[in-house]
Amino acid sequence: MLLTESYRELFAASATCAAGLIGLLFVAISVGPRESTAIQPAVIQQVRAASALLAFSSALAVSLCALVPGDSGAGYASISAGTVGILFTAASVRSIVSSPDVSAEQALRQAGLIVLLLGAFGAELACGIGLSTNNTAVFGPTFLSYTLIWLLLVGIARAWELVGNRDTGAFASLMVLTGHEHSRATSAGSGDHGDHGAETTGDSARE
């Protein structure tokens, strides 16, 4: 399917944004915390980093393929990227659920991430099928454009969480408003103090 000049300009802007964000993501990964803690298990940090990279890479690949002269390859690129994204999301769910370091509450808090990823990659796959079969009444270039913007925003949110700052999701905001976030942090802090006290007692006994 041939894209108009307006869409090509949008895809060029999307590719530029995605490429710049990928570079910043590598910086964030290099300076961000890597230690596994009770509040932030390593598997959750890894899923956040990988999902941010995949979201940016998916937007970059589809945007670049849409800019190829001639018949746009955005449809086939969207199908490939959407399929890879859905498989990654399924693998992420399995990794989080099967990890012994992740509690049920922590796994539940990742539900928002999973829903956003499935929605974005599912829409990308649907747009790819629509573009490839010329059924663009719904899943056409306009819907694909919004999907790429969605992917960039999801990647930015995951990268923000990766560096250890406050979660920007609606669920996290509701937790703070209802006071559950404070109680969770307090109990986690008490557990850390308790572990430190146990270690101190054990050291004294050995002496």
N, C-alpha and C positions, 0 to 999 in steps of 0.2 A: 504494500500500500504506500502510495506517495504521500508525504506529509507536506503541509503548506509551510511557507516561510515563517509564519508566526510560531508554529510548533517547533521548528528547527531552532529558533532563537531560544525558546524555553528549554529545550533539551541541552543546548549549549550552556545555558546558565546552570542547569542541574548538574551537568558533568563538571563544570568548574567548581561548584560548591562541594560536590562529593569528593573530588580530588583533594581539595584543600582540607576538608574535614578528616579524610583518611590520614593525612600527614599529622594533623593535630592529635588524632587518636593515638598514633604511635608515641607521640610525646607524652600524652596522658598515661599510657600504659607504662612507660619507662619511669615516670616519677610517682605513680600511684602506689598505694600500699599493696604488698603481695602476700603478707603473712595471713595465714588462716586463723581467724578468731572465732569465738563462740557466736558473735553477732554477725560476722561476715565470713562464712565458710569459703574455702578456696574454690569450690565448684561453682558457687554463685558468682564470684568475681570472674571466673573464666567464662561463664555463660554470658555475662554482661559484656565482656570485652569482645567475645566472638560475635554476639548478636549485633553490636554496634558496627564492627568491621564488615559483617555480611550485609547489613542494611546499606551502608555507604557504598560498598563494592557493587551491590545489585543495582543501585541507582546509577552509578557510574557506567557500568557495562551496558545497561539498557539505553542510557542517554547517548553513549558513543555509537552504538549500533544504529540508533535512529538518525544519526548525522551522516551515515555512509551515503555517498551519492547514489542516485538511482532508486530502485525499489527498496524501501526501508526494511532493515532486518530487525526492527524493534519487536515485532511479534514473536519471532523465534527466540530472541534474546530474553524476552519476558517470560516465555514458557520455561526456558532453562533456569533462569534465575528464580522464578517462583517455585519450581519443583525443588531446587536445592534448598531454598529457604524453608519450605514446609518440612522437608526431611530433617533439616537442622533443628527446627523447633521441636519435632517429635523426639529427636535424640537428646535435646536439652531437658525435656520433661523426664525422660528416663534417667538421665544422669542425676538430676536433682532429687527425684523420688528414691532412687536406689542408694544415694549417698548416706552413710551413717552419721555424717557430721551435720546434716540438715534436719532440723526439727520440723514437725508438722506445721507449726506456725510460720516458719521461714519459707517452707515450700508453698504455703497458701499465699504468702505475700508476693510470690513470683507469678501469680495467676494473671495479673495485669500485663506483665511483660509477654507472657505466652499468648494472650488474646490479641494484643497489638501486633505481634509478629505474625500470627496466623492470619489475621485480617489483612495485613499489608501484603504478605506473600501470596495469599489466596486471591486478592484483587489483582496482583501482578500477573498471576497465572491466567486468570480469566481474561484480562486485557490482551495477553499474548494470544490466546485462542481466538478472541474476537478479531484481532488485527490480522492473524494468519488466514482466517477464513472469510475475511471481509464482512463479518457481522459486527459492525461498529455502532449499532444503534444505541447500545448501552455501554459496552466495554470497548470503547474506541480510544482515540488519542487523547481526548479530553480527560476521560477517567484515568488513563494511564499517567497523565501529567500530575493529577492530584495524588495518585498512588506514589509517584516518585517523591513528591513533597512530603507525603506521609512517612516514607522510609527515611528521609533525611531527618525529620523531627524525632522519629523513634530512635534513630542512632544517636542523636544529640542527647536525648534524655538518658539513654543507657550509658553514654560516655560520662555524663555528669555524675551519675551514681557510682561509676567505676572509680573516680578519683576520691571517693569518700565523702562527698558533700550530701546535702539533704535531698531525699527523694522528692521529685517534683510531681509524682503521680497523684491522682485524685484519692486513691485508697490511702496513701501515706498521709495526705493532708487531713482526711477524715480521722485517721488514727490520732493525729496531733490534736485536733479539735475536741475529740472525745476524751482525751487524756490517757489513752492506751499506750501511746508512744513513750510518755514519761514513765509510766509504771513498768513498761518492758525494759527501758534503759536502766531503771533503778534496780530491778531484779537481776539484770545481767551484771551490773556493777557489784551488787552484793555477792553474786556468785564468784566473780573475779577476786573480791576481797577474801571470800571464804577459801578459795583455792590457794591464794597467797599465804593465808594463815596456816593452812594445812602443810604447805611446803616448809614454812618457817618452823612449825612444830616438829616436822620430820627431820629437818636439819639439826635442831637442838637435841633431839633424841640421839641422833648419830654421833654428835659430839660428846 
